[in-house]
Amino acid sequence: MAWFVKIEKGIVNKEVFDRYVEDHIMYVKQLIADGHEAKTGYWAELGGGMLIFTANSRDEAESIVLNDPLVKNKCVEYELHQWQIVVG
C-alpha cells in the first residue's frame, strides 16, 4: 500500500462546514477499520487541514477522496499527493 495525502482548504462558511464534520469523522473511522491507516486533522491557523491514508493505487486514493463527505458536499478544495516516505 502507498501513502497519500489530501491537503484541503475550506471554501464555505463555518456553519455549512460544521454540518459535515461528524460525517467526515465517521468516514475516516471507517477508512481506519478498512485498513487504510487514516489520520485527519486541521491546521492550527484554521481554514484547512489534511487527511493522510494508505491505498493500493492512485485510483483507489482518488475514490477515497471523492467519497469524503467534505468533498462530496463541496466544503473544501483539495490537492491529492502520493507521499514517498524516505525515513520512518
Secondary structure, DSSP 8 states (H G I E B T S, - for coil): -EEEEEEEEE-S-HHHHHTTHHHHHHHHHHHHHTT---EEEE-TTSSEEEEEEEESSHHHHHHHHHTSHHHHTT-EEEEEEEE--S--
